[in-house]
Amino acid sequence: MLATDSELYQSGQSFWAHLERFGTIPFLLNDVPIFKWLTNSSIIAFGSTFLSLLLALLGAYALSRFRFHGKGLAGFLLFSTQMLPEAFLVVPLFALFGSLGLLNGLLGLVIANTTFTMPVALFIMKSAIDKIPYEIEESARIDGCPRYGQLSMIVLPLILPSVAAAAVISFFDGWNEFLFANTFISDSEIWPASVGLASFIGQYSTPLGSVMTAAFLFTLPAVIFFLIVQRQIVSGLTAGAVKG
């Protein structure tokens, strides 16, 4: 980490000595637009996370609280999407996004990732909503609380640990996006960091120092995001373990 190619093949590597060389990061990356790639990855990750959580919350509440024809079929179809590998849908999505003008853009990647993470987030939230007594919402409805108020002010605060768990899954799926980005994006300025890292690999040589430096920067935002939401996840796991 943070070492030049020549230093990687020498003996006596020092971890702390390399940590003192953060100022050499631009030199090790050789003017590679790593921060632009990280920005693109952030847009994809946060965009797909927000869209997945929003659609999953509404869908989970509908499947948990409403009765309608085709409810079981709708749940089965959502669940069956997890049986299809991403590679199986690359060509159909490429043709579809091409006709919609979504190729070579970040919006198409956000939509593509949402299609895979939303069903997972939906069933995580539905399981949590099923455990909430319906009488709480009935009491709020008697007091004049509208349906969207019941969802936003009563249900959502009670399932925040499940929302946080779904957010982690959605974020990491979007942050590690590679297959669709490598297929749909032709402009290197719009690459996410995962595709940018793969571009370091050459036919005859690979700049290991640059690769490890870029990989180190690539992992930092994901670790920070997990540290932010992990407290909410842990609180949900331990809720009810101890009674006063």
N, C-alpha and C positions, 0 to 999 in steps of 0.2 A: 504494500500500500504506500502510495506517495513516493515511490522509488523509481529511478531511471532503469532502462533495460540493462545497462552494465552493472548496476548495483544489485539487481535481482539474482545474478549469477555469481556473486561474491559471497564469501562466508562471513559470519559475524553480523547478521542482520539485527538491527536495533529498532524495536517498535517505537520507543519514545523519541528516538532521533528522527524517525519518519514523521511523527506527529508534529514535530517542530517545523516541518517544511510545508505547511499549508499555503504559504505564499508562493510556492512553486507550482501550484495547480495549473495556472494558465500555461506555464511552460510545458508541463507534462501532457496537457491536452492538445498542444500544437494548434491553437486557434480553432479547435473543433467547437461548433455551436452547442455545447452540452447543455447550457442553461436554457437555450431556446427549446431543445428537446425535452428538458425537464418541465418547462412551462406547458408544452404540448401534452405531456403525460399527465400533468396536473389537471388540465382542462378535460381530458378524457375521463380521468378517474373521478373527479368531483362531479362532472356532468352526468356520467352514468350512475353514480351513487345517488345523486339527488333525484334523477328521473326514476330510477329503480325503486327508491324508498317511497316516492310520491305515488306511483302507480300501484306498488305492492300494498301500501297502507289502505288505499281505497278498495282494491280488489280483495284484500284479506277481510276488511270490515264487511264487504258485501257477502262474501262466502260464509262468514261466521254468523251474521245477524239477519240476513234476508233469506226468504224462501221464494224460489222461482223455478220455472221449468228449465231443465238443462243444467241445474246447479252441479250435479255430480259429473256430467259430461265436461263442463267447463273446468272443473278441478282436475279431471283426468287429462284433458288436453294440455293444461298448464304443466302438469307433472310430466307428461310424455315429452315435453321439449327437452328435458334433461337427458333423454335417451339418445339424442342426436349429437354427434361430435361436431365441433366447430368446422373441422375440415370438410365435413359432408355438405355444409351450407355455403362454402366460400363462393363457388361458381354461381348458384342461384342469387345470392346476395349481391355479387358483383354485377350481374345482369340487371337486377332490380335497382340497385343504387345508380347504375349508369343511366338508366332511363329517367331517374328522378334527379339527376345532377348532384348526387351526394358523393361521388368519387373524388379523391384527392382533396378531402376536407375532413375536419375533426368532427363535424356533426354526424357524419355517417358512422364513424367509429363509436361515438356515444350511443347511437341508436342500436348498433350491432351488439355492443356489450350489454345494453339494457335488456335485450331480448333473452339473454342467457342468465342474467343475475336477477331479474325481476321475479320470475317464478320461485326461485329459492327464497328470496326475501319475503315473498307473499306467504309461503307456507310457514316460515318462521314466525311471522306476525300473526297469522291466523291461529296458530297453536297458542299463542299468548292471549289473544282476544277471547278464545273459547273458554279460558279459565277465569275470565272476569264475570262476576255475577251480573246477569242482565237486569236485576232489580235496581242496580245503581243507575243505569240509564233510564229506567222507567221513572224513578224518582225525579231525575232531572227533567224528563219530558213533562211530568205533571207540573213542575215549576215553570214551564214555558221555554225550556232550553231546546233550540232547534236541533235537527239531526247532525248538522255539521259541527254544532257546538258540543254535542255529546262526544263526537269523535275527537275533536281537537283539545277539549278541556278536561275530558274524563278518561277516555280510552287511551289516548296517546301518552299522557304522563305515566299511566300504569304499565305500559309495555315498552318504556324507554330502553331497558336492558336488551330486549329482543330487537328493537330498532338499531341499537348500537352493534349487536352481533351481525345483523343484516348489512349494516353500513360497512363493517370490516370486510365482509365477503365481497360486496360490490366494489369497494374501493380497490382492494388488491387485485380483483379481476381486471378492472380498468387500468390500474397502474402497470400491470404486467402484460398489457395488450401487445401482441406481436403478430399473430397470424393475419388478422384482418388488416392491420396497419401495413404490413409488408406487402399485402396484395393490393389494397385499395389506394395507397399513397405512393405517388411517383416523385413528388417534390421533396427533396431532402430537408428543406426548411420546415416541413410539416410533420416530419417523422417524430414519433414518441421516442423516449430515451431507450426503450428496449430495442427498437430497430436500429437506432443510432449506435448502440453498443455492438450489435451484430456486424455493423459495417466496418468495425475496426479489424475484423479478421481478413487478412490478405491471403493471396495465393501462395506467396513464398515466405512471408513473415507477418508476425502480429506484434504490435507495440504493447507488450504486456504491462509496462508501467502506465501507459495511457488507459489501457483497458481497466486495470484495477483502480485507478484514480476515478475514472468515470463511474465504475460500478459502486465505489464507495459513496459518491455523491448521489447515485441513483437509489441507494438503500435508505439514505437519511430521511427523506420525506415520509416514506412508508413507516419507518420506525416511529417517527414523531406522531403520525396520525394514530397509530395503534396505542401509543402511550396516552394520548388524549382521551380515547374512548374506552380504554381498558378498565378504568375505574368504574364506569357505568356498567360494563359487562360483569365485573366481579361483584358489584353490589346486587345485581340481579341474581347471580348464582347463589349468593349467601342470604338472600332475602327469605325470611321465615325460618332460618336455621335456628335462631335463638328467640325464644319468646320471653317477653318481659313479665 
